[in-house]
Amino acid sequence: MSTLRVTAELLTVHDHPNADALELAQVGLYRAVVAKGAYRSGDAAVYIPEQAVLPPALVAELGLTGRLAGKASDRVKAVRLRGELSQGIVCRPRALAGVDLVRAAEEGTDFAELLGITKWVAPVPTTMNGDVEPAPGLLPWVDIENIQRYPQIFEPGEPVVLTEKVHGTACLLTHLAGDGRVHVSSKGFGAKNLALKEDPRNLYWRAVRSHGVPEVAARLAARLGATRVGIFGEVYGAGVQDLAYGANGRSEELGYAVFDVSAEIDGRVRWLDAAEVLGDELPLVPRLYAGPYDIATVLELASGRETVSGRALHLREGVVIRSAVERYSPVVGGRAIAKAVSPAYLTRKGGTEFE
């Protein structure tokens, strides 16, 4: 899941092809449905992204009572309005009436705290939970921003690799070469430098033990001369999320696929090509494309049917885009990595989003 920021943005306004009283306000490559005439291209307004949870007063002020997602009807979710995908909310809250939104857009001011907006976090099932312990040596995963929100992360023509985004739960494993210890964690616990104590009932430990991930990490550390190795995989199957890919998270047939690898070598943490350093030692997420970056190609490959199962059982969640040569991105202040999510996935019914 990406970070939550509520910012002022300069808009580009488009006609709505199916509604005379509506228009589409564009932020990055996102488009949000707005009332016709509310904004003009070049205007500044506040953009509230998907997965934001709004306080009741703001929901009422925006005229959205009973129209948002979640049990309390307070969560922003992608929807189709008169046939057009609307992602996020474009507005000018009364609380910011005296704020220069153009300047705020230039400075990247985050209004989430001021507006009382928080990030939605799904409740964690017991199989993904467990007793935890401090793990200061754990190699953490990073939040990945959506390419439609930050289309400048990659330059046109830049060599990139696209892998399929698998709908499961991220499993973080760190091998410490000094004493041979292994830390296993979820994305949520890992962000707090906490590891899950080993428990045969725990989903993450079941996954890494059944696929021999600790042993692979130890061999990789020895081969690279690394003091720490991180292997990041997606655990999936029935009972994990709503897209199961033919696997069963409740049995030994649970699915597991590596999507990234990092290693600390000579005191520096480096991100490595999983396919290159692992070969066929572990299952990998499907690689869909390697070539010059083109946003049209990215958005096309983000949709369609999944290839994880080999049987196209579900719609595709999306893709993850990486620079072919690992680099820093000043746009997001970190790795040059992003995701693109399928509109069909965003608007599916009965979806789950456990971390």
Contacts in CASP RR format, 6 or more apart in sequence:
PFRMAT RR
TARGET T0000
AUTHOR 0000-0000-0000
METHOD contacts of the structure
MODEL  1
MSTLRVTAELLTVHDHPNADALELAQVGLYRAVVAKGAYRSGDAAVYIPE
QAVLPPALVAELGLTGRLAGKASDRVKAVRLRGELSQGIVCRPRALAGVD
LVRAAEEGTDFAELLGITKWVAPVPTTMNGDVEPAPGLLPWVDIENIQRY
PQIFEPGEPVVLTEKVHGTACLLTHLAGDGRVHVSSKGFGAKNLALKEDP
RNLYWRAVRSHGVPEVAARLAARLGATRVGIFGEVYGAGVQDLAYGANGR
SEELGYAVFDVSAEIDGRVRWLDAAEVLGDELPLVPRLYAGPYDIATVLE
LASGRETVSGRALHLREGVVIRSAVERYSPVVGGRAIAKAVSPAYLTRKG
GTEFE
1 51 0 8 1.000
1 119 0 8 1.000
1 143 0 8 1.000
1 187 0 8 1.000
1 353 0 8 1.000
1 355 0 8 1.000
2 143 0 8 1.000
2 144 0 8 1.000
2 145 0 8 1.000
2 146 0 8 1.000
2 149 0 8 1.000
2 339 0 8 1.000
3 119 0 8 1.000
3 143 0 8 1.000
3 145 0 8 1.000
4 49 0 8 1.000
4 51 0 8 1.000
4 52 0 8 1.000
4 112 0 8 1.000
4 117 0 8 1.000
4 118 0 8 1.000
4 119 0 8 1.000
5 49 0 8 1.000
5 110 0 8 1.000
5 112 0 8 1.000
6 46 0 8 1.000
6 47 0 8 1.000
6 48 0 8 1.000
6 49 0 8 1.000
6 52 0 8 1.000
6 110 0 8 1.000
6 111 0 8 1.000
6 112 0 8 1.000
6 115 0 8 1.000
6 117 0 8 1.000
7 46 0 8 1.000
7 47 0 8 1.000
7 104 0 8 1.000
7 105 0 8 1.000
7 108 0 8 1.000
7 109 0 8 1.000
7 110 0 8 1.000
7 111 0 8 1.000
8 44 0 8 1.000
8 45 0 8 1.000
8 46 0 8 1.000
8 47 0 8 1.000
8 99 0 8 1.000
8 101 0 8 1.000
8 102 0 8 1.000
8 104 0 8 1.000
8 105 0 8 1.000
8 108 0 8 1.000
8 109 0 8 1.000
8 111 0 8 1.000
9 27 0 8 1.000
9 28 0 8 1.000
9 44 0 8 1.000
9 45 0 8 1.000
9 46 0 8 1.000
9 47 0 8 1.000
9 90 0 8 1.000
9 105 0 8 1.000
10 42 0 8 1.000
10 43 0 8 1.000
10 44 0 8 1.000
10 102 0 8 1.000
10 105 0 8 1.000
11 25 0 8 1.000
11 26 0 8 1.000
11 27 0 8 1.000
11 39 0 8 1.000
11 40 0 8 1.000
11 41 0 8 1.000
11 42 0 8 1.000
11 43 0 8 1.000
11 44 0 8 1.000
11 45 0 8 1.000
11 90 0 8 1.000
12 25 0 8 1.000
12 26 0 8 1.000
12 41 0 8 1.000
12 42 0 8 1.000
13 23 0 8 1.000
13 24 0 8 1.000
13 25 0 8 1.000
13 26 0 8 1.000
13 34 0 8 1.000
13 39 0 8 1.000
13 40 0 8 1.000
13 41 0 8 1.000
13 43 0 8 1.000
14 23 0 8 1.000
14 24 0 8 1.000
14 25 0 8 1.000
14 26 0 8 1.000
14 31 0 8 1.000
15 23 0 8 1.000
15 24 0 8 1.000
16 22 0 8 1.000
16 23 0 8 1.000
16 24 0 8 1.000
16 33 0 8 1.000
16 36 0 8 1.000
16 82 0 8 1.000
16 84 0 8 1.000
17 84 0 8 1.000
18 82 0 8 1.000
18 83 0 8 1.000
18 84 0 8 1.000
19 81 0 8 1.000
19 82 0 8 1.000
20 36 0 8 1.000
21 35 0 8 1.000
21 36 0 8 1.000
22 33 0 8 1.000
22 34 0 8 1.000
22 35 0 8 1.000
22 36 0 8 1.000
22 81 0 8 1.000
22 82 0 8 1.000
23 33 0 8 1.000
23 34 0 8 1.000
23 35 0 8 1.000
23 36 0 8 1.000
23 37 0 8 1.000
23 38 0 8 1.000
23 39 0 8 1.000
24 31 0 8 1.000
24 32 0 8 1.000
24 33 0 8 1.000
24 34 0 8 1.000
24 84 0 8 1.000
24 86 0 8 1.000
25 31 0 8 1.000
25 32 0 8 1.000
25 33 0 8 1.000
25 34 0 8 1.000
25 39 0 8 1.000
25 45 0 8 1.000
25 90 0 8 1.000
27 47 0 8 1.000
27 90 0 8 1.000
27 149 0 8 1.000
28 148 0 8 1.000
28 149 0 8 1.000
28 150 0 8 1.000
28 151 0 8 1.000
29 147 0 8 1.000
29 148 0 8 1.000
29 149 0 8 1.000
29 151 0 8 1.000
29 295 0 8 1.000
30 47 0 8 1.000
30 49 0 8 1.000
30 87 0 8 1.000
30 88 0 8 1.000
30 146 0 8 1.000
30 148 0 8 1.000
30 149 0 8 1.000
31 84 0 8 1.000
31 85 0 8 1.000
31 86 0 8 1.000
31 87 0 8 1.000
32 47 0 8 1.000
32 86 0 8 1.000
32 87 0 8 1.000
32 88 0 8 1.000
32 89 0 8 1.000
32 90 0 8 1.000
33 81 0 8 1.000
33 82 0 8 1.000
33 84 0 8 1.000
33 86 0 8 1.000
34 90 0 8 1.000
39 45 0 8 1.000
39 90 0 8 1.000
44 101 0 8 1.000
44 102 0 8 1.000
44 104 0 8 1.000
44 105 0 8 1.000
45 90 0 8 1.000
45 91 0 8 1.000
45 92 0 8 1.000
45 101 0 8 1.000
46 90 0 8 1.000
46 91 0 8 1.000
46 92 0 8 1.000
46 93 0 8 1.000
46 96 0 8 1.000
46 101 0 8 1.000
46 111 0 8 1.000
46 115 0 8 1.000
47 88 0 8 1.000
47 89 0 8 1.000
47 90 0 8 1.000
48 54 0 8 1.000
48 76 0 8 1.000
48 88 0 8 1.000
48 89 0 8 1.000
48 90 0 8 1.000
48 91 0 8 1.000
48 117 0 8 1.000
49 76 0 8 1.000
49 87 0 8 1.000
49 88 0 8 1.000
49 149 0 8 1.000
50 76 0 8 1.000
50 77 0 8 1.000
50 78 0 8 1.000
50 87 0 8 1.000
50 88 0 8 1.000
50 346 0 8 1.000
51 75 0 8 1.000
51 76 0 8 1.000
51 77 0 8 1.000
51 119 0 8 1.000
51 120 0 8 1.000
52 75 0 8 1.000
52 76 0 8 1.000
52 88 0 8 1.000
52 89 0 8 1.000
52 112 0 8 1.000
52 117 0 8 1.000
52 118 0 8 1.000
52 119 0 8 1.000
52 120 0 8 1.000
53 74 0 8 1.000
53 75 0 8 1.000
53 76 0 8 1.000
53 117 0 8 1.000
53 118 0 8 1.000
53 119 0 8 1.000
53 120 0 8 1.000
54 62 0 8 1.000
54 64 0 8 1.000
54 68 0 8 1.000
54 74 0 8 1.000
54 75 0 8 1.000
54 76 0 8 1.000
54 115 0 8 1.000
54 116 0 8 1.000
54 117 0 8 1.000
55 74 0 8 1.000
55 115 0 8 1.000
55 116 0 8 1.000
55 117 0 8 1.000
56 74 0 8 1.000
58 93 0 8 1.000
58 115 0 8 1.000
58 116 0 8 1.000
58 117 0 8 1.000
59 65 0 8 1.000
59 66 0 8 1.000
59 68 0 8 1.000
59 73 0 8 1.000
59 74 0 8 1.000
61 93 0 8 1.000
61 94 0 8 1.000
62 89 0 8 1.000
62 91 0 8 1.000
62 93 0 8 1.000
64 73 0 8 1.000
64 89 0 8 1.000
65 73 0 8 1.000
66 73 0 8 1.000
67 73 0 8 1.000
68 74 0 8 1.000
68 75 0 8 1.000
68 76 0 8 1.000
68 77 0 8 1.000
69 75 0 8 1.000
69 76 0 8 1.000
69 77 0 8 1.000
70 77 0 8 1.000
75 120 0 8 1.000
76 88 0 8 1.000
76 89 0 8 1.000
77 346 0 8 1.000
78 85 0 8 1.000
78 86 0 8 1.000
78 87 0 8 1.000
78 88 0 8 1.000
78 343 0 8 1.000
78 346 0 8 1.000
78 347 0 8 1.000
79 85 0 8 1.000
79 86 0 8 1.000
79 347 0 8 1.000
80 86 0 8 1.000
80 347 0 8 1.000
85 343 0 8 1.000
85 346 0 8 1.000
85 347 0 8 1.000
87 148 0 8 1.000
87 346 0 8 1.000
92 101 0 8 1.000
93 115 0 8 1.000
95 114 0 8 1.000
95 115 0 8 1.000
96 111 0 8 1.000
96 114 0 8 1.000
96 115 0 8 1.000
104 111 0 8 1.000
111 117 0 8 1.000
112 118 0 8 1.000
121 355 0 8 1.000
122 352 0 8 1.000
122 353 0 8 1.000
122 354 0 8 1.000
122 355 0 8 1.000
123 354 0 8 1.000
124 186 0 8 1.000
124 354 0 8 1.000
124 355 0 8 1.000
125 239 0 8 1.000
125 354 0 8 1.000
127 201 0 8 1.000
127 202 0 8 1.000
127 203 0 8 1.000
127 239 0 8 1.000
128 169 0 8 1.000
128 186 0 8 1.000
128 202 0 8 1.000
128 203 0 8 1.000
128 204 0 8 1.000
128 240 0 8 1.000
128 354 0 8 1.000
129 202 0 8 1.000
130 196 0 8 1.000
130 197 0 8 1.000
130 199 0 8 1.000
130 202 0 8 1.000
131 196 0 8 1.000
131 197 0 8 1.000
131 199 0 8 1.000
132 185 0 8 1.000
132 189 0 8 1.000
132 194 0 8 1.000
132 195 0 8 1.000
132 196 0 8 1.000
132 197 0 8 1.000
133 194 0 8 1.000
133 195 0 8 1.000
133 197 0 8 1.000
134 193 0 8 1.000
134 194 0 8 1.000
134 195 0 8 1.000
135 174 0 8 1.000
135 183 0 8 1.000
135 185 0 8 1.000
135 190 0 8 1.000
135 193 0 8 1.000
135 194 0 8 1.000
135 195 0 8 1.000
136 193 0 8 1.000
137 174 0 8 1.000
137 176 0 8 1.000
137 183 0 8 1.000
137 193 0 8 1.000
137 228 0 8 1.000
138 172 0 8 1.000
138 174 0 8 1.000
138 183 0 8 1.000
138 185 0 8 1.000
138 190 0 8 1.000
138 193 0 8 1.000
138 194 0 8 1.000
138 195 0 8 1.000
139 172 0 8 1.000
139 174 0 8 1.000
139 228 0 8 1.000
139 229 0 8 1.000
139 230 0 8 1.000
139 262 0 8 1.000
139 264 0 8 1.000
139 269 0 8 1.000
140 172 0 8 1.000
140 190 0 8 1.000
140 191 0 8 1.000
140 193 0 8 1.000
141 170 0 8 1.000
141 172 0 8 1.000
141 187 0 8 1.000
141 190 0 8 1.000
141 191 0 8 1.000
141 232 0 8 1.000
141 260 0 8 1.000
142 334 0 8 1.000
142 335 0 8 1.000
142 337 0 8 1.000
144 320 0 8 1.000
144 337 0 8 1.000
144 338 0 8 1.000
144 339 0 8 1.000
145 153 0 8 1.000
145 332 0 8 1.000
145 338 0 8 1.000
145 339 0 8 1.000
146 338 0 8 1.000
146 339 0 8 1.000
146 340 0 8 1.000
146 341 0 8 1.000
147 153 0 8 1.000
147 154 0 8 1.000
147 295 0 8 1.000
147 298 0 8 1.000
147 321 0 8 1.000
147 338 0 8 1.000
147 339 0 8 1.000
147 340 0 8 1.000
148 340 0 8 1.000
150 331 0 8 1.000
150 332 0 8 1.000
150 338 0 8 1.000
151 295 0 8 1.000
152 331 0 8 1.000
153 321 0 8 1.000
153 329 0 8 1.000
153 331 0 8 1.000
153 332 0 8 1.000
153 336 0 8 1.000
153 337 0 8 1.000
153 338 0 8 1.000
154 160 0 8 1.000
154 293 0 8 1.000
154 321 0 8 1.000
154 323 0 8 1.000
154 336 0 8 1.000
154 338 0 8 1.000
155 293 0 8 1.000
156 292 0 8 1.000
156 293 0 8 1.000
156 294 0 8 1.000
156 295 0 8 1.000
157 292 0 8 1.000
157 293 0 8 1.000
157 294 0 8 1.000
158 292 0 8 1.000
158 293 0 8 1.000
158 323 0 8 1.000
158 324 0 8 1.000
159 290 0 8 1.000
159 291 0 8 1.000
159 292 0 8 1.000
159 293 0 8 1.000
159 323 0 8 1.000
159 324 0 8 1.000
159 325 0 8 1.000
160 289 0 8 1.000
160 290 0 8 1.000
160 291 0 8 1.000
160 292 0 8 1.000
160 293 0 8 1.000
160 321 0 8 1.000
160 322 0 8 1.000
160 323 0 8 1.000
160 324 0 8 1.000
161 273 0 8 1.000
161 287 0 8 1.000
161 289 0 8 1.000
161 290 0 8 1.000
161 291 0 8 1.000
161 321 0 8 1.000
161 322 0 8 1.000
161 323 0 8 1.000
161 324 0 8 1.000
162 287 0 8 1.000
162 288 0 8 1.000
162 289 0 8 1.000
162 290 0 8 1.000
162 298 0 8 1.000
162 301 0 8 1.000
162 319 0 8 1.000
162 320 0 8 1.000
162 321 0 8 1.000
162 322 0 8 1.000
163 259 0 8 1.000
163 285 0 8 1.000
163 286 0 8 1.000
163 287 0 8 1.000
163 288 0 8 1.000
163 319 0 8 1.000
163 320 0 8 1.000
163 322 0 8 1.000
164 285 0 8 1.000
164 286 0 8 1.000
164 287 0 8 1.000
164 288 0 8 1.000
164 306 0 8 1.000
164 307 0 8 1.000
164 308 0 8 1.000
164 316 0 8 1.000
164 317 0 8 1.000
164 318 0 8 1.000
164 319 0 8 1.000
164 320 0 8 1.000
165 285 0 8 1.000
165 316 0 8 1.000
165 317 0 8 1.000
165 318 0 8 1.000
165 319 0 8 1.000
165 320 0 8 1.000
165 339 0 8 1.000
165 341 0 8 1.000
166 234 0 8 1.000
166 236 0 8 1.000
166 245 0 8 1.000
166 257 0 8 1.000
166 259 0 8 1.000
166 285 0 8 1.000
166 306 0 8 1.000
166 308 0 8 1.000
166 317 0 8 1.000
167 236 0 8 1.000
167 241 0 8 1.000
167 242 0 8 1.000
167 243 0 8 1.000
167 314 0 8 1.000
167 317 0 8 1.000
167 345 0 8 1.000
168 234 0 8 1.000
168 235 0 8 1.000
168 236 0 8 1.000
168 237 0 8 1.000
168 240 0 8 1.000
168 241 0 8 1.000
168 243 0 8 1.000
168 354 0 8 1.000
169 186 0 8 1.000
169 187 0 8 1.000
169 203 0 8 1.000
169 204 0 8 1.000
169 234 0 8 1.000
169 235 0 8 1.000
169 236 0 8 1.000
169 240 0 8 1.000
169 241 0 8 1.000
169 354 0 8 1.000
169 355 0 8 1.000
170 186 0 8 1.000
170 187 0 8 1.000
170 232 0 8 1.000
170 233 0 8 1.000
170 234 0 8 1.000
170 235 0 8 1.000
170 355 0 8 1.000
171 184 0 8 1.000
171 185 0 8 1.000
171 186 0 8 1.000
171 204 0 8 1.000
171 207 0 8 1.000
171 208 0 8 1.000
171 232 0 8 1.000
171 233 0 8 1.000
171 234 0 8 1.000
171 235 0 8 1.000
171 256 0 8 1.000
172 183 0 8 1.000
172 184 0 8 1.000
172 185 0 8 1.000
172 186 0 8 1.000
172 187 0 8 1.000
172 190 0 8 1.000
172 230 0 8 1.000
172 232 0 8 1.000
172 233 0 8 1.000
173 182 0 8 1.000
173 183 0 8 1.000
173 184 0 8 1.000
173 208 0 8 1.000
173 213 0 8 1.000
173 214 0 8 1.000
173 217 0 8 1.000
173 230 0 8 1.000
173 231 0 8 1.000
173 232 0 8 1.000
173 233 0 8 1.000
174 182 0 8 1.000
174 183 0 8 1.000
174 185 0 8 1.000
174 195 0 8 1.000
174 217 0 8 1.000
174 228 0 8 1.000
174 229 0 8 1.000
174 230 0 8 1.000
175 181 0 8 1.000
175 182 0 8 1.000
175 214 0 8 1.000
175 217 0 8 1.000
175 218 0 8 1.000
175 220 0 8 1.000
175 221 0 8 1.000
175 228 0 8 1.000
175 229 0 8 1.000
175 230 0 8 1.000
175 231 0 8 1.000
176 182 0 8 1.000
176 183 0 8 1.000
176 227 0 8 1.000
176 228 0 8 1.000
177 218 0 8 1.000
177 221 0 8 1.000
177 222 0 8 1.000
177 225 0 8 1.000
177 226 0 8 1.000
177 227 0 8 1.000
177 228 0 8 1.000
177 229 0 8 1.000
178 227 0 8 1.000
180 218 0 8 1.000
182 208 0 8 1.000
182 214 0 8 1.000
182 217 0 8 1.000
183 195 0 8 1.000
184 195 0 8 1.000
184 196 0 8 1.000
184 198 0 8 1.000
184 204 0 8 1.000
184 205 0 8 1.000
184 208 0 8 1.000
185 194 0 8 1.000
185 195 0 8 1.000
185 196 0 8 1.000
185 204 0 8 1.000
186 196 0 8 1.000
186 204 0 8 1.000
186 355 0 8 1.000
187 355 0 8 1.000
188 355 0 8 1.000
189 195 0 8 1.000
189 196 0 8 1.000
196 202 0 8 1.000
196 204 0 8 1.000
196 205 0 8 1.000
198 205 0 8 1.000
199 205 0 8 1.000
200 206 0 8 1.000
200 209 0 8 1.000
203 235 0 8 1.000
203 240 0 8 1.000
203 249 0 8 1.000
203 254 0 8 1.000
204 235 0 8 1.000
206 254 0 8 1.000
207 213 0 8 1.000
207 235 0 8 1.000
207 254 0 8 1.000
207 255 0 8 1.000
207 256 0 8 1.000
208 214 0 8 1.000
208 256 0 8 1.000
210 252 0 8 1.000
210 254 0 8 1.000
210 256 0 8 1.000
211 256 0 8 1.000
211 282 0 8 1.000
211 283 0 8 1.000
212 282 0 8 1.000
213 231 0 8 1.000
213 256 0 8 1.000
213 282 0 8 1.000
216 231 0 8 1.000
216 278 0 8 1.000
216 281 0 8 1.000
216 282 0 8 1.000
217 229 0 8 1.000
217 230 0 8 1.000
217 231 0 8 1.000
218 229 0 8 1.000
219 281 0 8 1.000
220 226 0 8 1.000
220 229 0 8 1.000
220 231 0 8 1.000
220 261 0 8 1.000
220 263 0 8 1.000
220 277 0 8 1.000
220 278 0 8 1.000
221 227 0 8 1.000
221 228 0 8 1.000
221 229 0 8 1.000
221 263 0 8 1.000
224 263 0 8 1.000
224 265 0 8 1.000
224 277 0 8 1.000
225 265 0 8 1.000
226 263 0 8 1.000
226 264 0 8 1.000
226 265 0 8 1.000
227 264 0 8 1.000
227 265 0 8 1.000
227 267 0 8 1.000
228 263 0 8 1.000
228 264 0 8 1.000
228 269 0 8 1.000
229 261 0 8 1.000
229 262 0 8 1.000
229 263 0 8 1.000
229 264 0 8 1.000
230 261 0 8 1.000
230 262 0 8 1.000
230 263 0 8 1.000
231 258 0 8 1.000
231 261 0 8 1.000
231 282 0 8 1.000
232 258 0 8 1.000
232 259 0 8 1.000
232 260 0 8 1.000
232 261 0 8 1.000
232 262 0 8 1.000
233 256 0 8 1.000
233 257 0 8 1.000
233 258 0 8 1.000
233 259 0 8 1.000
233 260 0 8 1.000
233 285 0 8 1.000
234 256 0 8 1.000
234 257 0 8 1.000
234 259 0 8 1.000
234 285 0 8 1.000
235 249 0 8 1.000
235 254 0 8 1.000
235 255 0 8 1.000
235 256 0 8 1.000
236 243 0 8 1.000
236 244 0 8 1.000
236 245 0 8 1.000
236 247 0 8 1.000
236 249 0 8 1.000
236 254 0 8 1.000
236 255 0 8 1.000
236 256 0 8 1.000
236 257 0 8 1.000
236 308 0 8 1.000
237 244 0 8 1.000
237 245 0 8 1.000
237 246 0 8 1.000
237 247 0 8 1.000
237 248 0 8 1.000
237 249 0 8 1.000
237 254 0 8 1.000
237 255 0 8 1.000
238 244 0 8 1.000
238 246 0 8 1.000
238 247 0 8 1.000
238 248 0 8 1.000
238 249 0 8 1.000
238 250 0 8 1.000
239 248 0 8 1.000
239 249 0 8 1.000
239 250 0 8 1.000
240 249 0 8 1.000
240 254 0 8 1.000
240 354 0 8 1.000
241 351 0 8 1.000
241 352 0 8 1.000
241 353 0 8 1.000
241 354 0 8 1.000
242 348 0 8 1.000
242 350 0 8 1.000
242 351 0 8 1.000
242 352 0 8 1.000
243 306 0 8 1.000
243 314 0 8 1.000
243 315 0 8 1.000
243 317 0 8 1.000
244 313 0 8 1.000
244 314 0 8 1.000
245 255 0 8 1.000
245 306 0 8 1.000
245 308 0 8 1.000
245 309 0 8 1.000
245 313 0 8 1.000
245 314 0 8 1.000
246 309 0 8 1.000
246 311 0 8 1.000
246 313 0 8 1.000
247 253 0 8 1.000
247 254 0 8 1.000
247 255 0 8 1.000
247 309 0 8 1.000
248 254 0 8 1.000
249 255 0 8 1.000
255 283 0 8 1.000
256 282 0 8 1.000
256 283 0 8 1.000
257 283 0 8 1.000
257 284 0 8 1.000
257 285 0 8 1.000
257 308 0 8 1.000
258 274 0 8 1.000
258 278 0 8 1.000
258 282 0 8 1.000
258 283 0 8 1.000
258 284 0 8 1.000
258 285 0 8 1.000
259 274 0 8 1.000
259 284 0 8 1.000
259 285 0 8 1.000
259 320 0 8 1.000
260 271 0 8 1.000
260 274 0 8 1.000
261 271 0 8 1.000
261 272 0 8 1.000
261 273 0 8 1.000
261 274 0 8 1.000
261 277 0 8 1.000
261 278 0 8 1.000
262 269 0 8 1.000
262 270 0 8 1.000
262 271 0 8 1.000
262 272 0 8 1.000
263 269 0 8 1.000
263 270 0 8 1.000
263 272 0 8 1.000
264 270 0 8 1.000
270 326 0 8 1.000
271 326 0 8 1.000
271 335 0 8 1.000
272 326 0 8 1.000
274 284 0 8 1.000
275 284 0 8 1.000
275 287 0 8 1.000
278 284 0 8 1.000
285 308 0 8 1.000
285 320 0 8 1.000
286 307 0 8 1.000
286 308 0 8 1.000
288 301 0 8 1.000
288 307 0 8 1.000
288 319 0 8 1.000
289 297 0 8 1.000
289 301 0 8 1.000
289 319 0 8 1.000
290 324 0 8 1.000
291 324 0 8 1.000
293 321 0 8 1.000
298 319 0 8 1.000
298 321 0 8 1.000
298 340 0 8 1.000
299 340 0 8 1.000
301 318 0 8 1.000
301 319 0 8 1.000
301 340 0 8 1.000
302 316 0 8 1.000
302 318 0 8 1.000
302 319 0 8 1.000
302 340 0 8 1.000
302 341 0 8 1.000
302 342 0 8 1.000
303 315 0 8 1.000
303 316 0 8 1.000
303 318 0 8 1.000
303 342 0 8 1.000
303 343 0 8 1.000
303 344 0 8 1.000
304 315 0 8 1.000
304 316 0 8 1.000
304 342 0 8 1.000
304 344 0 8 1.000
305 312 0 8 1.000
305 314 0 8 1.000
305 315 0 8 1.000
305 316 0 8 1.000
306 312 0 8 1.000
306 313 0 8 1.000
306 314 0 8 1.000
306 315 0 8 1.000
306 316 0 8 1.000
306 317 0 8 1.000
307 316 0 8 1.000
315 342 0 8 1.000
315 344 0 8 1.000
315 345 0 8 1.000
315 348 0 8 1.000
316 342 0 8 1.000
316 345 0 8 1.000
317 341 0 8 1.000
317 342 0 8 1.000
317 345 0 8 1.000
318 339 0 8 1.000
318 340 0 8 1.000
318 341 0 8 1.000
318 342 0 8 1.000
318 345 0 8 1.000
319 339 0 8 1.000
319 340 0 8 1.000
320 337 0 8 1.000
320 338 0 8 1.000
320 339 0 8 1.000
321 337 0 8 1.000
321 338 0 8 1.000
321 339 0 8 1.000
321 340 0 8 1.000
322 335 0 8 1.000
322 336 0 8 1.000
322 337 0 8 1.000
323 336 0 8 1.000
323 337 0 8 1.000
326 335 0 8 1.000
326 336 0 8 1.000
327 335 0 8 1.000
327 336 0 8 1.000
328 334 0 8 1.000
328 335 0 8 1.000
328 336 0 8 1.000
329 335 0 8 1.000
329 336 0 8 1.000
329 337 0 8 1.000
332 338 0 8 1.000
END
